[in-house]
Amino acid sequence: MADQIPPRPRKVPRRIEQLGRVRVDDYAWMKDDNWQAVLRDPAVVSHDIRAHLDAENLYSKALLAPTEPLQARLFEEMKGRLKEDDSSVPTPDGPFDYFSRYAVGAQHPRHVRRPRGEDGGEQVLLDEEVEAAGKAFYALDAASHSPDHALYAWAADDQGSEYHRIFLRDLATGEVLEGGPESASGSFVFSPDSRWLFWVWRDENARPAKVFRRPVRGGDDVLVYEEIDDGMFLGVGVTADDSHILIGIQNQETSEDWLIPAADPTAAPVIAQHREAGVRYDLDHWSDRWLIRTNAGGAVDFKLMVSEASIPARATWREWIAHRPGVLIGGMAPFKDHLVRLERENACDRLVVVARDESEHVVDFDEDAYALNLSGGHEYETSLTRFVYQSPTTPRQWFDYDMATRQRTLRKTQSVPSGHDPADYEVRRLWAPAPDGETVPVTVLMKQGTPLDGSAPLMLYGYGAYGHPNTATFSTQVFSLVDRGWVWASAHVRGGSDKGWGWFLDGRKFKKKNSFTDFIACADHLVAEGYGAPGRIVAYGGSAGGMLVGAVANMRPELWGGIIAAVPFVDVLNTMSDTTLPLTPPEWPEWGNPLEDPEAYDYIASYSPYDNVAAKPYPAILARAGLSDPRVTWWEPEKWVAKLRDYTTSGRPILLATNMEAGHGGASGRFDHLKEVAMDYAFAVWAVQGEAAP
């Protein structure tokens, strides 16, 4: 059948000379010259690119047609584990409790409030399902009420491009105010006096570039701050005690904060501490002092400083919580009489509560692998904080924790309607030896009694970039594989912060290959311990994790039975050489600048998945893309798939599935998203066990 013949796009060799080096790109034409316009309106993508993406989608659908019954079963299983009328734990603020809930069958939630402590009198603030009606894509990046409870604001993206429009609703009348900000990022805040909205504008290259202030009930925008360095990200916030509005500027190495007193929101911002290359800091205000989390002075895993000055310049900082190597201070949350800090050590989290008298105690748990995080709140003058605990076998649990009495109150346990018994499963934390002597944590989830003789198919997931940890969370989705006898393993490779910030630094820039060799070491260790076998392992990663699985496909193609690469960052050399793309200048500290640094060029060229495709027996590969994706643009996986087909010697299928109506996160609705996951899992079963697998 014609639709089962893989697309063969034309080759248009483009010679690229850079720093005295030459490369030839046969598929550079897949990048639309009009790509900025495509982000805002996917319909304007050029005809030849659309035709090729459509052909790829048809080919993937045709080859995966035998798995469609399995996809349907997987979807129904995963849907059955979701509580359809689920709701969040109400969060109190003044006279109201704020929360969200789903109606049965709804893809998107309602945001509501009710009088504090009462069960009735619910008021709908925003019904996302209504707003999403008739739209192929709809996602909220932020939503919040004004401090005086009179307005509700939200930032909506209906393309997946991450260009947002901000809406404001008058909660007395229910009317949406006209003229909300457009071309916005998802970052906005109300001033503590509720009179002003501070928001961030994205430029034509989808970069956050300016902060504006506008009256909440209409009026002209006033430019508050403009960032002239394309290599910095920009956001706005408010301190925990509502004393200041914050403008934050940062990249992966350097940061800078500007302050606006809440007592005078129209005042010009004042710099806290000038940016210094390689020094990161973030601020919050704790009633009578500034708290500064920083890596200054070689504090790799960060330390906490304090300043009693009105403007916390570095000369006023004094050390409070010292740096401890390997113990990452990941964040802090001040309350009137307490401070909570989040720490991570050896891929496990804990909360440390500090009182005003500087006495402290630890909140942690006993499982070998778990995730613990603060879930936020609106109130400052409270002794209660909220955290969420979960593990691969333990559904999410929301606790209110009294920081003064140390009493935990369980507010909610995640419901699994189709049933879930943690005792049916086992979680293990393994330590894989890396080639350089490091040990890499691996979290394993499997059914009790799973044979450890290499017969079980193995899914190995990884990410390893930007300092994001690969936390041991609970996922209702993975049980559709685990219940079929699969072992699910998560590799905590370098590039994440699982073992501290040094673990991140040891997997970036000129040490990036550690992420890849760590992942391979995890696979080899799992094989040696009987959790899987070569050729029966599926590597799974998305975005920078897609780079990870793309790189290991080149390095050890025989190890994998399949590769799932979601929105994979695989065309690293070309992307890091294109200054028009949204993330290129801000991410030079992460990957290196191949436009100016020959060493960076050569190092990236040595691992970039697209540039290192060669005549090898590649496993079956499924790549995903989003036409409106501003982070990993559609042509990266499109080019990669085309080149893989040119070179693979295995005859195994190379597939590309592009969501023509979504961006980096794929489908926006909770059920539509599950259909994409079901397709991924069915592909994995098909790649390793054959199309007839149950």
C-alpha positions as CSV (number, residue, x, y, z in Angstrom):
1,M,0.0,0.0,0.0
2,A,1.2,3.5,-0.9
3,D,0.6,4.8,2.6
4,Q,3.0,2.1,4.0
5,I,5.9,3.4,1.9
6,P,8.0,5.8,4.0
7,P,8.0,9.4,2.7
8,R,11.2,10.3,0.8
9,P,11.6,14.1,1.0
10,R,13.7,15.8,-1.5
11,K,17.3,16.7,-0.7
12,V,18.5,20.2,-1.2
13,P,22.1,20.3,0.0
14,R,23.0,23.5,1.8
15,R,26.7,24.2,2.5
16,I,27.2,25.9,5.8
17,E,30.6,27.4,6.6
18,Q,31.2,28.4,10.2
19,L,34.4,29.1,12.1
20,G,36.4,27.5,9.3
21,R,34.4,24.4,9.4
22,V,32.0,23.1,6.7
23,R,28.9,21.0,7.0
24,V,26.2,20.1,4.5
25,D,22.6,20.0,5.5
26,D,20.3,18.1,3.0
27,Y,17.1,19.0,4.8
28,A,17.6,22.7,5.8
29,W,14.6,23.5,3.6
30,M,12.3,22.0,6.2
31,K,12.6,25.2,8.2
32,D,10.0,27.6,6.9
33,D,11.4,31.1,6.3
34,N,8.1,32.3,7.7
35,W,8.4,30.3,10.9
36,Q,7.6,33.2,13.2
37,A,4.2,33.6,11.5
38,V,3.6,29.9,11.7
39,L,3.9,30.0,15.5
40,R,1.0,32.5,15.6
41,D,-1.0,30.8,12.8
42,P,0.0,27.3,11.7
43,A,-2.2,27.6,8.6
44,V,0.4,29.7,6.9
45,V,3.1,27.0,6.9
46,S,4.4,26.5,3.4
47,H,2.6,24.0,1.2
48,D,5.6,21.7,0.7
49,I,6.4,21.5,4.4
50,R,2.7,20.8,5.3
51,A,2.5,18.2,2.5
52,H,5.5,16.4,3.9
53,L,4.3,16.5,7.5
54,D,0.9,15.2,6.4
55,A,2.6,12.4,4.5
56,E,4.6,11.5,7.6
57,N,1.5,11.4,9.7
58,L,-0.3,9.1,7.2
59,Y,2.7,6.8,7.1
60,S,2.9,6.6,10.9
61,K,-0.8,5.9,11.2
62,A,-0.6,3.2,8.5
63,L,2.3,1.4,10.2
64,L,0.7,1.6,13.6
65,A,-2.7,0.6,12.4
66,P,-2.3,-2.9,13.9
67,T,-1.8,-1.3,17.3
68,E,-5.0,0.8,17.2
69,P,-7.0,-1.8,19.3
70,L,-4.1,-1.8,21.8
71,Q,-4.0,2.0,21.8
72,A,-7.8,2.1,22.5
73,R,-7.4,-0.3,25.4
74,L,-4.4,1.6,26.8
75,F,-6.4,4.9,26.6
76,E,-9.4,3.4,28.4
77,E,-7.2,2.0,31.1
78,M,-5.4,5.3,31.7
79,K,-8.7,7.2,31.5
80,G,-10.2,4.8,34.0
81,R,-7.4,5.7,36.5
82,L,-8.5,9.4,36.4
83,K,-11.2,10.7,38.7
84,E,-13.3,12.5,36.1
85,D,-14.9,14.9,38.6
86,D,-11.7,15.5,40.4
87,S,-11.0,18.7,42.3
88,S,-8.1,20.4,44.0
89,V,-7.7,21.0,47.7
90,P,-9.2,24.4,48.5
91,T,-6.5,27.1,49.2
92,P,-7.7,29.7,51.6
93,D,-7.1,33.5,51.1
94,G,-8.9,36.0,53.3
95,P,-12.7,35.5,53.0
96,F,-12.5,32.8,50.3
97,D,-11.3,29.3,49.5
98,Y,-10.0,29.0,45.9
99,F,-9.8,25.7,44.0
100,S,-10.4,24.0,40.7
101,R,-12.5,21.1,39.6
102,Y,-13.5,19.0,36.6
103,A,-16.9,18.2,35.4
104,V,-17.4,14.6,34.2
105,G,-16.2,14.3,30.6
106,A,-14.5,17.7,30.6
107,Q,-11.0,18.1,29.2
108,H,-10.3,21.3,31.1
109,P,-11.2,22.4,34.7
110,R,-13.3,25.2,36.2
111,H,-11.6,27.7,38.5
112,V,-13.9,28.5,41.4
113,R,-14.1,30.0,44.9
114,R,-16.5,29.8,47.8
115,P,-16.8,31.5,51.2
116,R,-14.0,30.3,53.4
117,G,-14.8,27.1,55.4
118,E,-18.2,26.6,53.7
119,D,-19.4,24.0,51.3
120,G,-21.8,26.1,49.4
121,G,-21.9,29.5,47.6
122,E,-19.6,28.5,44.9
123,Q,-18.7,31.1,42.2
124,V,-17.2,30.2,38.9
125,L,-14.2,32.4,38.1
126,L,-13.2,30.8,34.8
127,D,-14.5,27.7,33.0
128,E,-11.7,26.5,30.8
129,E,-14.0,24.0,29.0
130,V,-16.2,26.9,27.8
131,E,-13.2,29.0,26.8
132,A,-11.7,26.0,24.9
133,A,-14.9,25.2,23.0
134,G,-14.3,25.1,19.3
135,K,-10.5,25.4,19.6
136,A,-8.1,22.6,18.6
137,F,-5.7,23.8,21.4
138,Y,-6.3,25.7,24.6
139,A,-3.9,26.0,27.6
140,L,-3.6,28.2,30.6
141,D,-0.1,29.2,31.7
142,A,-1.2,31.2,34.7
143,A,-4.4,32.3,36.5
144,S,-4.8,34.3,39.7
145,H,-7.2,36.5,41.6
146,S,-6.4,40.1,42.6
147,P,-5.4,40.6,46.3
148,D,-8.7,42.5,46.9
149,H,-10.6,39.5,45.4
150,A,-12.4,41.8,42.9
151,L,-10.7,40.5,39.7
152,Y,-9.6,37.3,38.2
153,A,-6.9,37.1,35.5
154,W,-5.6,34.4,33.3
155,A,-3.1,34.0,30.4
156,A,-4.4,31.8,27.6
157,D,-2.6,30.2,24.6
158,D,-4.8,28.9,21.9
159,Q,-2.1,27.9,19.4
160,G,0.6,26.1,21.5
161,S,3.0,28.9,20.5
162,E,3.3,30.3,24.1
163,Y,2.1,33.7,22.9
164,H,-0.6,34.4,25.4
165,R,-3.5,36.9,25.8
166,I,-4.2,38.0,29.3
167,F,-7.9,38.3,30.3
168,L,-9.3,40.0,33.3
169,R,-12.8,39.4,34.7
170,D,-14.8,41.7,37.1
171,L,-16.0,39.2,39.7
172,A,-18.8,41.5,40.8
173,T,-20.4,41.6,37.3
174,G,-18.9,38.5,35.7
175,E,-17.9,40.6,32.7
176,V,-14.5,40.2,31.0
177,L,-12.8,43.6,30.7
178,E,-11.9,44.7,27.1
179,G,-8.4,45.1,25.8
180,G,-6.4,42.6,27.7
181,P,-2.7,42.4,27.0
182,E,-1.6,40.4,23.9
183,S,1.7,38.9,22.8
184,A,2.3,38.1,26.4
185,S,4.2,35.5,28.1
186,G,2.5,33.6,30.9
187,S,4.2,35.7,33.6
188,F,2.0,38.4,35.2
189,V,1.2,39.7,38.7
190,F,-1.2,42.0,40.4
191,S,0.3,44.8,42.5
192,P,-0.5,44.1,46.2
193,D,-2.8,47.2,46.2
194,S,-4.8,45.5,43.3
195,R,-4.6,48.6,41.2
196,W,-2.0,47.5,38.6
197,L,-1.2,44.5,36.4
198,F,2.5,43.9,35.6
199,W,3.0,41.6,32.6
200,V,5.7,40.4,30.3
201,W,5.7,41.0,26.5
202,R,7.1,38.6,23.9
203,D,8.9,39.9,20.9
204,E,8.6,38.7,17.3
205,N,11.1,35.9,18.0
206,A,8.9,34.7,21.0
207,R,11.4,35.9,23.6
208,P,10.2,37.7,26.8
209,A,11.7,41.2,26.4
210,K,9.7,43.9,28.2
211,V,7.8,44.4,31.4
212,F,4.7,46.6,31.2
213,R,2.4,48.0,33.9
214,R,-1.2,48.9,33.2
215,P,-4.2,49.9,35.3
216,V,-6.4,46.8,36.0
217,R,-9.6,48.5,34.8
218,G,-8.2,49.9,31.5
219,G,-5.6,52.4,30.5
220,D,-2.4,52.7,28.7
221,D,0.5,50.3,29.2
222,V,3.7,51.9,30.7
223,L,7.1,50.3,30.0
224,V,8.7,49.4,33.3
225,Y,11.7,47.4,32.2
226,E,13.3,46.4,28.9
227,E,15.9,43.6,28.7
228,I,18.4,44.3,25.9
229,D,20.3,41.1,26.3
230,D,18.7,38.4,24.1
231,G,20.4,35.8,26.2
232,M,18.3,36.4,29.3
233,F,14.8,35.2,30.4
234,L,12.4,37.7,32.0
235,G,9.6,37.3,34.6
236,V,7.7,39.1,37.3
237,G,6.6,38.2,40.8
238,V,5.7,39.5,44.2
239,T,7.5,38.8,47.5
240,A,5.9,36.5,50.0
241,D,5.2,39.3,52.4
242,D,3.7,41.6,49.6
243,S,6.3,44.2,50.3
244,H,7.8,44.3,46.8
245,I,7.2,43.6,43.2
246,L,10.1,41.7,41.6
247,I,11.4,41.7,38.1
248,G,13.7,38.6,37.6
249,I,16.3,38.3,34.8
250,Q,18.3,35.1,34.4
251,N,19.8,32.4,32.3
252,Q,21.3,29.1,33.3
253,E,24.4,30.8,34.8
254,T,23.6,34.4,35.8
255,S,20.7,36.3,37.4
256,E,19.6,39.7,38.4
257,D,16.6,41.1,40.3
258,W,15.0,44.5,40.2
259,L,12.7,45.8,43.0
260,I,9.6,48.0,43.1
261,P,8.1,48.9,46.5
262,A,4.6,47.7,46.8
263,A,3.8,51.0,48.6
264,D,4.5,52.8,45.3
265,P,3.9,50.5,42.4
266,T,4.5,53.3,39.8
267,A,8.0,53.9,41.1
268,A,10.9,53.0,38.8
269,P,12.5,49.7,39.5
270,V,15.8,49.6,41.5
271,I,18.4,46.9,41.0
272,A,19.1,44.7,43.9
273,Q,22.5,43.3,42.9
274,H,24.1,43.8,39.5
275,R,24.4,40.7,37.4
276,E,27.8,39.0,37.6
277,A,28.7,36.2,35.1
278,G,28.3,32.8,36.8
279,V,26.6,34.2,39.9
280,R,22.9,33.3,40.5
281,Y,20.7,34.6,43.2
282,D,17.0,34.8,43.9
283,L,15.3,37.0,46.5
284,D,12.4,37.0,48.8
285,H,11.4,39.2,51.7
286,W,10.8,37.9,55.2
287,S,9.1,40.8,57.1
288,D,12.3,42.6,58.3
289,R,15.0,41.2,56.1
290,W,15.8,40.0,52.6
291,L,16.5,36.3,52.0
292,I,19.0,35.5,49.2
293,R,19.6,32.0,47.8
294,T,22.8,32.2,45.9
295,N,25.8,30.2,44.5
296,A,28.2,33.2,45.1
297,G,31.6,32.4,46.5
298,G,31.7,28.9,45.0
299,A,28.5,27.6,46.8
300,V,27.7,25.1,44.1
301,D,24.7,23.7,45.9
302,F,23.6,27.2,47.1
303,K,23.5,28.8,50.5
304,L,21.2,31.2,52.1
305,M,22.2,34.8,52.9
306,V,20.3,37.6,54.7
307,S,20.3,41.3,54.4
308,E,18.6,43.9,56.5
309,A,19.3,46.7,54.0
310,S,16.4,48.2,52.1
311,I,18.2,47.4,48.8
312,P,20.0,44.1,49.2
313,A,23.2,44.7,47.3
314,R,25.8,42.0,47.7
315,A,28.0,44.1,50.1
316,T,25.1,43.9,52.6
317,W,24.7,40.1,52.5
318,R,25.7,37.9,55.5
319,E,25.8,34.1,55.6
320,W,22.9,32.4,57.3
321,I,22.6,28.8,56.1
322,A,26.0,27.6,54.9
323,H,26.8,25.7,51.7
324,R,27.0,21.9,52.1
325,P,28.3,20.1,49.1
326,G,25.8,17.6,47.7
327,V,22.9,19.1,49.6
328,L,21.0,21.3,47.2
329,I,18.9,24.1,48.5
330,G,16.3,24.1,45.8
331,G,13.9,26.8,47.0
332,M,12.5,28.6,50.0
333,A,9.0,29.7,51.1
334,P,8.8,32.4,53.8
335,F,5.8,32.8,56.2
336,K,5.4,35.3,59.0
337,D,7.0,33.2,61.7
338,H,8.6,30.4,59.7
339,L,10.6,29.7,56.6
340,V,10.5,26.4,54.7
341,R,13.4,25.4,52.5
342,L,13.4,22.5,50.0
343,E,16.6,20.4,50.0
344,R,17.7,17.5,47.8
345,E,20.4,14.9,48.5
346,N,21.0,11.7,46.6
347,A,17.8,12.0,44.6
348,C,15.6,12.4,47.6
349,D,13.8,15.6,48.8
350,R,13.1,16.9,52.3
351,L,11.6,20.0,53.8
352,V,13.3,22.0,56.5
353,V,11.2,24.3,58.7
354,V,13.0,27.2,60.3
355,A,11.4,29.3,63.1
356,R,12.1,32.9,63.8
357,D,14.5,31.9,66.7
358,E,16.4,29.9,64.0
359,S,15.6,26.5,65.4
360,E,14.7,24.0,62.7
361,H,13.3,20.6,62.1
362,V,13.1,18.3,59.1
363,V,10.0,16.8,57.3
364,D,10.9,13.7,55.3
365,F,9.7,10.2,54.5
366,D,11.1,6.7,54.7
367,E,10.6,5.2,51.2
368,D,13.7,4.6,49.1
369,A,12.4,6.8,46.3
370,Y,9.8,9.5,46.5
371,A,9.0,13.1,45.6
372,L,8.2,15.9,48.0
373,N,7.3,19.5,47.0
374,L,5.6,22.6,48.4
375,S,2.3,23.3,46.7
376,G,2.1,27.0,47.5
377,G,-0.5,29.1,49.1
378,H,-1.9,32.6,49.2
379,E,-1.4,33.6,52.8
380,Y,1.7,34.8,54.6
381,E,0.4,35.2,58.2
382,T,-0.3,31.5,58.8
383,S,1.4,28.6,60.6
384,L,0.2,26.2,57.9
385,T,2.1,25.2,54.8
386,R,1.0,22.6,52.3
387,F,3.2,19.9,50.7
388,V,2.5,17.0,48.3
389,Y,4.1,13.6,48.9
390,Q,4.2,10.8,46.3
391,S,6.2,7.9,45.1
392,P,6.1,5.6,42.1
393,T,3.7,3.3,44.1
394,T,2.0,5.9,46.3
395,P,-0.6,8.2,44.8
396,R,-0.2,11.9,45.5
397,Q,-1.1,13.0,49.1
398,W,-1.8,16.6,50.0
399,F,-0.9,17.5,53.6
400,D,-1.4,20.7,55.6
401,Y,1.5,21.0,57.9
402,D,1.4,23.1,61.1
403,M,4.9,24.5,61.3
404,A,4.5,25.4,65.0
405,T,3.0,22.1,66.3
406,R,4.5,19.9,63.6
407,Q,1.1,18.2,63.0
408,R,0.3,16.8,59.6
409,T,-3.2,16.8,58.3
410,L,-3.9,14.7,55.2
411,R,-6.3,16.8,53.1
412,K,-6.5,14.6,50.0
413,T,-5.2,11.4,48.5
414,Q,-5.2,11.1,44.7
415,S,-8.1,8.8,43.7
416,V,-7.6,6.0,41.2
417,P,-11.1,5.0,40.3
418,S,-10.2,1.7,38.6
419,G,-8.3,0.6,41.7
420,H,-4.7,0.7,42.8
421,D,-3.0,-1.3,45.6
422,P,0.6,-0.2,46.3
423,A,1.3,-3.6,47.7
424,D,1.0,-5.1,44.2
425,Y,4.1,-3.2,43.1
426,E,7.7,-2.8,44.1
427,V,10.1,0.2,43.9
428,R,13.8,-0.1,44.0
429,R,16.6,2.4,44.0
430,L,19.7,1.1,42.2
431,W,23.1,2.7,41.6
432,A,24.6,2.2,38.2
433,P,28.4,2.6,37.9
434,A,29.3,5.3,35.3
435,P,32.5,5.0,33.2
436,D,34.2,7.7,35.2
437,G,33.5,6.1,38.6
438,E,30.4,8.1,39.5
439,T,27.2,6.2,40.5
440,V,24.0,7.1,38.8
441,P,20.7,6.6,40.7
442,V,18.0,4.5,38.9
443,T,14.5,4.2,40.2
444,V,12.7,1.0,39.2
445,L,9.0,0.3,39.3
446,M,7.6,-3.2,38.7
447,K,4.9,-5.6,39.7
448,Q,5.7,-7.9,42.6
449,G,7.1,-11.1,41.3
450,T,8.4,-9.8,38.0
451,P,11.1,-12.2,36.9
452,L,14.6,-10.7,37.0
453,D,16.0,-13.0,34.3
454,G,16.1,-10.5,31.4
455,S,12.8,-11.6,30.0
456,A,10.8,-8.6,31.0
457,P,10.6,-5.7,28.5
458,L,12.1,-2.5,29.9
459,M,11.2,1.1,29.5
460,L,14.0,3.5,30.5
461,Y,13.1,7.1,30.8
462,G,15.6,10.0,31.1
463,Y,15.9,13.8,30.8
464,G,19.2,15.2,32.2
465,A,19.3,19.0,31.4
466,Y,18.8,22.5,32.9
467,G,19.2,21.2,36.4
468,H,15.6,19.7,36.3
469,P,15.5,16.6,38.6
470,N,13.9,13.4,37.4
471,T,11.8,13.1,40.4
472,A,10.2,9.8,41.6
473,T,6.6,10.7,41.1
474,F,3.4,8.7,40.8
475,S,2.0,8.3,37.3
476,T,-1.3,6.6,36.6
477,Q,-0.2,6.1,33.0
478,V,2.8,3.8,33.5
479,F,0.8,1.0,35.1
480,S,-0.6,0.2,31.7
481,L,2.9,-1.1,30.9
482,V,3.9,-2.3,34.3
483,D,0.7,-4.4,34.6
484,R,1.7,-6.0,31.3
485,G,4.9,-7.2,32.8
486,W,7.1,-4.3,31.9
487,V,9.8,-2.8,34.1
488,W,9.7,1.0,34.3
489,A,13.0,2.6,35.1
490,S,14.0,6.3,35.5
491,A,17.6,7.2,35.0
492,H,18.7,10.2,37.2
493,V,21.5,11.1,34.8
494,R,23.9,14.1,35.1
495,G,22.5,17.3,33.7
496,G,19.7,17.1,36.3
497,S,20.1,18.2,39.9
498,D,19.2,14.8,41.4
499,K,22.4,14.6,43.4
500,G,22.9,18.4,43.8
501,W,23.8,21.3,41.5
502,G,27.2,19.8,40.8
503,W,25.3,16.9,39.2
504,F,23.8,19.4,36.8
505,L,27.1,21.2,36.1
506,D,28.8,17.8,35.4
507,G,26.3,17.2,32.6
508,R,26.2,20.4,30.6
509,K,28.2,22.3,28.1
510,F,31.6,20.6,27.7
511,K,30.5,17.8,30.0
512,K,27.2,17.1,28.2
513,K,28.3,13.6,27.1
514,N,28.1,12.5,30.7
515,S,24.3,12.6,30.4
516,F,24.5,10.1,27.5
517,T,27.1,7.8,29.0
518,D,25.2,7.8,32.3
519,F,22.0,6.7,30.5
520,I,23.8,3.9,28.8
521,A,25.4,2.9,32.1
522,C,22.0,2.7,33.6
523,A,20.8,0.4,30.8
524,D,23.9,-1.8,31.1
525,H,23.4,-2.1,34.8
526,L,19.8,-3.0,34.5
527,V,20.7,-5.7,32.0
528,A,23.4,-7.0,34.3
529,E,20.9,-7.2,37.2
530,G,18.3,-9.0,35.1
531,Y,15.8,-6.1,34.7
532,G,16.0,-6.2,30.9
533,A,18.0,-7.4,27.9
534,P,19.6,-5.7,24.9
535,G,17.1,-5.2,22.1
536,R,14.2,-5.3,24.6
537,I,14.7,-1.9,26.0
538,V,12.8,1.2,24.9
539,A,14.5,4.5,25.6
540,Y,12.0,7.3,26.3
541,G,12.7,11.1,26.5
542,G,11.2,14.4,25.5
543,S,12.7,17.8,24.6
544,A,16.2,17.8,26.0
545,G,15.4,14.2,26.9
546,G,14.8,13.6,23.2
547,M,18.4,14.8,22.6
548,L,19.4,12.2,25.2
549,V,17.7,9.3,23.5
550,G,18.8,10.5,20.1
551,A,22.4,10.6,21.2
552,V,22.3,7.1,22.7
553,A,20.6,5.8,19.5
554,N,23.8,6.8,17.7
555,M,26.2,5.6,20.4
556,R,24.6,2.1,21.1
557,P,21.9,1.4,18.5
558,E,22.0,-2.4,19.2
559,L,21.0,-1.8,22.9
560,W,17.5,-0.5,22.1
561,G,14.4,-2.2,20.8
562,G,12.8,1.1,20.3
563,I,13.2,4.9,20.9
564,I,10.4,7.3,21.7
565,A,11.6,10.9,21.3
566,A,9.0,13.5,22.1
567,V,9.6,17.0,20.6
568,P,13.3,16.0,20.6
569,F,16.1,18.6,20.6
570,V,18.2,16.8,18.0
571,D,19.5,19.4,15.6
572,V,21.7,21.0,18.2
573,L,24.4,22.5,16.1
574,N,22.1,24.3,13.7
575,T,19.7,25.5,16.4
576,M,22.5,26.8,18.6
577,S,23.8,28.7,15.5
578,D,20.5,30.4,14.7
579,T,20.2,33.6,16.8
580,T,16.6,34.2,15.6
581,L,15.2,31.2,17.4
582,P,13.6,31.9,20.8
583,L,15.9,29.9,23.1
584,T,19.2,30.1,21.3
585,P,21.0,33.1,23.0
586,P,19.6,32.3,26.4
587,E,20.8,28.7,26.2
588,W,24.4,29.3,25.1
589,P,25.5,28.9,28.7
590,E,23.9,25.5,28.7
591,W,25.2,24.1,25.4
592,G,28.0,26.6,24.3
593,N,28.1,29.1,21.5
594,P,29.1,27.5,18.2
595,L,29.0,30.8,16.4
596,E,32.0,32.3,18.3
597,D,33.7,29.4,20.1
598,P,35.4,26.7,18.0
599,E,35.6,24.4,21.0
600,A,31.9,24.7,21.5
601,Y,31.3,24.0,17.8
602,D,33.4,20.9,17.8
603,Y,32.0,19.5,21.0
604,I,28.4,20.0,19.9
605,A,29.2,18.6,16.5
606,S,30.6,15.5,18.2
607,Y,27.3,14.5,19.9
608,S,24.4,16.4,18.1
609,P,22.0,13.5,17.2
610,Y,21.2,14.9,13.7
611,D,24.8,15.5,12.8
612,N,26.0,12.1,14.0
613,V,23.5,9.9,12.2
614,A,25.5,7.2,10.3
615,A,25.1,3.9,8.6
616,K,24.0,1.8,11.7
617,P,21.3,-0.7,12.6
618,Y,18.9,1.8,14.3
619,P,16.0,0.5,16.4
620,A,12.4,1.4,15.7
621,I,12.0,5.1,16.4
622,L,8.9,7.2,17.0
623,A,9.5,11.0,17.0
624,R,6.9,13.5,18.0
625,A,6.6,17.2,16.9
626,G,4.3,20.1,17.4
627,L,3.8,22.6,14.5
628,S,3.4,25.5,17.0
629,D,6.3,24.5,19.2
630,P,8.6,27.6,19.9
631,R,11.0,25.5,22.0
632,V,11.9,22.6,19.8
633,T,10.7,23.7,16.3
634,W,9.0,21.1,14.1
635,W,11.8,20.9,11.6
636,E,14.2,19.3,14.1
637,P,12.5,15.9,14.4
638,E,11.3,16.3,10.8
639,K,15.0,16.5,9.6
640,W,16.2,13.9,12.0
641,V,13.7,11.3,10.8
642,A,14.4,11.9,7.2
643,K,18.2,11.5,7.8
644,L,17.7,8.4,9.9
645,R,15.8,6.7,7.1
646,D,18.7,7.6,4.7
647,Y,21.2,5.8,6.9
648,T,19.6,3.0,8.9
649,T,20.7,-0.5,8.0
650,S,18.2,-2.4,10.2
651,G,15.1,-2.0,8.1
652,R,13.2,-1.1,11.2
653,P,10.6,1.7,10.9
654,I,11.4,5.3,11.6
655,L,8.2,7.3,12.3
656,L,7.3,10.9,12.7
657,A,4.0,12.1,14.3
658,T,3.4,15.8,14.2
659,N,0.5,17.5,16.1
660,M,-0.5,20.1,13.5
661,E,-2.5,22.0,16.2
662,A,-0.3,22.0,19.3
663,G,3.1,23.1,20.6
664,H,5.8,21.7,22.9
665,G,3.5,20.0,25.4
666,G,1.3,18.2,22.8
667,A,-2.4,18.0,23.0
668,S,-3.9,20.3,25.7
669,G,-6.9,18.4,26.9
670,R,-6.4,15.8,29.7
671,F,-8.0,13.0,27.6
672,D,-6.4,14.0,24.3
673,H,-3.1,14.0,26.0
674,L,-3.7,10.4,27.1
675,K,-4.4,9.4,23.5
676,E,-0.8,10.5,22.6
677,V,0.6,8.6,25.6
678,A,-1.4,5.5,24.5
679,M,0.2,5.8,21.1
680,D,3.6,6.0,22.6
681,Y,3.1,2.9,24.8
682,A,1.5,0.9,21.9
683,F,4.5,1.8,19.8
684,A,6.8,0.5,22.6
685,V,4.9,-2.8,22.8
686,W,4.9,-3.1,19.0
687,A,8.6,-2.4,18.8
688,V,9.7,-4.9,21.4
689,Q,6.9,-7.6,21.5
690,G,5.3,-7.4,18.2
691,E,2.0,-6.0,17.0
692,A,-0.1,-8.8,18.5
693,A,0.9,-8.1,22.1
694,P,-2.1,-7.8,24.5
